């Protein structure tokens, strides 16, 4: 058989008609695989963990979650002088939660699960006031657990100042 005969055989209508169902089956299986891949990417956290974190860091030149923390800090800093004790508690809990999202961007979820674990994996090279942040986070947890926790305005301002210092070090605000 020559090369021309082989090509003519492969392109012949008889062979193409016989292979039609096989081609259709392969196309259907390919479509199912593609649909499963899209479903998998949308329903799991894989896409978020490995692509969106890096994409946001690259496009906005900020830590993932930093925009939300900056927005939260702006709201707090505008009203800080008028805060009562209860307002300081709410502000501390809000900025602690926002800072937790920043930590997710610094330490991916695959490595650690909790706020404390993420704080413990960071060093002073990343955030110079990491020791103070650990203490401040413990106070925030205490405030969340105990609604009767006594907090003075001075203590509230010191706690918020530590979060502000950390956000400035990370160039979020």
C-alpha positions in Angstrom: 0.0 0.0 0.0 1.2 3.4 -0.9 0.8 6.5 1.2 -1.9 7.8 -1.2 -3.9 4.6 -0.7 -3.7 4.9 3.1 -4.8 8.5 3.0 -7.7 7.7 0.7 -8.7 4.8 2.9 -8.7 7.0 6.1 -10.7 9.7 4.4 -13.2 7.3 2.7 -16.9 7.9 3.5 -17.4 4.3 4.4 -14.8 4.4 7.2 -16.0 7.8 8.4 -19.5 6.5 8.6 -18.3 3.5 10.7 -16.4 5.8 13.0 -19.2 8.3 13.5 -20.5 6.7 16.7 -17.0 6.4 18.1 -16.3 10.0 17.4 -19.7 11.0 19.0 -18.8 8.9 22.1 -15.4 10.6 22.4 -16.9 14.0 22.0 -19.6 13.2 24.7 -16.9 12.0 27.1 -14.8 15.1 26.5 -17.8 17.3 27.2 -18.5 15.4 30.4 -14.8 15.8 31.5 -14.9 19.5 30.8 -18.2 20.0 32.6 -16.8 18.1 35.6 -13.6 20.2 35.6 -15.7 23.4 35.6 -17.9 22.1 38.4 -14.9 21.1 40.4 -13.2 24.5 40.1 -16.4 26.3 41.1 -17.4 24.1 44.0 -14.0 23.6 45.7 -11.6 26.1 47.2 -8.8 25.0 44.9 -9.2 27.8 42.4 -9.4 30.4 45.2 -6.4 29.0 47.0 -4.0 28.6 44.2 -5.0 31.2 41.6 -7.2 34.0 42.9 -4.8 34.7 45.9 -1.9 35.2 43.6 -3.9 37.0 41.0 -5.2 39.6 43.5 -1.7 40.0 45.0 -0.3 40.6 41.5 -3.0 42.9 40.1 -3.5 45.1 43.2 0.0 44.8 44.8 -1.7 44.1 48.1 -2.2 41.1 50.4 -5.3 39.1 49.7 -8.0 40.4 52.0 -6.2 43.7 52.4 -8.9 45.8 50.8 -11.6 44.6 53.2 -9.3 45.3 56.2 -8.5 48.8 54.8 -12.2 49.5 54.4 -12.9 48.3 57.9 -10.1 50.4 59.3 -11.3 53.6 57.5 -14.8 53.1 59.1 -13.2 52.7 62.6 -10.7 55.5 62.3 -13.4 58.0 61.3 -15.5 57.4 64.4 -12.8 56.5 66.9 -12.9 59.7 68.9 -16.6 59.3 69.6 -16.5 55.7 70.7 -18.0 54.4 73.9 -16.7 51.3 75.7 -19.2 49.2 73.7 -18.2 50.7 70.4 -14.5 50.0 71.1 -15.5 46.3 71.7 -17.3 46.1 68.4 -14.5 47.9 66.6 -11.9 45.5 68.1 -13.9 42.5 67.0 -14.5 43.9 63.5 -10.8 44.7 62.9 -9.7 41.4 64.4 -12.0 39.6 61.9 -10.7 41.7 59.0 -7.1 41.1 60.1 -7.9 37.4 60.1 -8.7 37.6 56.4 -5.4 39.4 55.8 -3.6 36.5 57.5 -5.4 34.1 55.1 -3.6 35.9 52.3 -0.3 35.8 54.1 -0.5 32.1 55.2 -2.6 30.0 52.8 -5.4 27.9 54.2 -3.7 24.6 53.2 -1.0 25.2 55.8 -3.0 26.3 58.8 -6.6 26.3 60.0 -7.0 28.9 62.8 -6.1 32.5 63.3 -3.7 31.6 66.1 -1.9 29.1 63.9 -1.5 31.7 61.2 -0.1 34.2 63.7 2.3 31.6 65.0 3.7 30.8 61.6 4.6 34.5 61.0 7.8 36.0 62.2 8.9 39.5 63.2 10.4 39.8 59.7 6.8 39.8 58.3 5.1 41.8 61.0 7.5 43.6 63.5 4.8 43.8 66.2 3.7 40.1 66.0 4.1 39.5 69.7 1.8 42.4 70.5 -0.7 41.2 67.9 -0.8 37.8 69.6 -1.6 39.5 72.9 -4.2 41.8 71.3 -5.9 38.9 69.5 -6.1 37.0 72.9 -7.9 40.1 74.3 -10.2 40.2 71.3 -11.1 36.6 71.9 -11.7 37.4 75.6 -14.0 40.2 74.6 -15.9 37.9 72.2 -16.3 35.3 74.9 -17.2 37.6 77.8 -19.6 40.4 76.9 -19.1 41.9 80.4 -15.4 42.3 79.8 -14.3 45.7 81.2 -12.4 47.8 78.6 -11.4 51.4 79.0 -11.1 53.8 76.2 -7.3 53.9 76.7 -7.0 50.1 76.4 -9.3 50.2 73.3 -7.1 52.8 71.7 -4.0 50.8 72.4 -5.4 47.7 71.0 -6.6 49.5 67.8 -3.2 51.1 67.6 -1.5 47.7 67.4 -3.8 46.6 64.6 -3.1 49.9 62.8 0.6 49.4 63.2 0.4 45.9 61.7 -1.8 47.1 58.8 0.7 49.9 58.0 3.6 47.4 58.1 1.8 45.3 55.6 1.1 48.4 53.5 -2.6 47.8 53.6 -3.4 51.3 54.9 
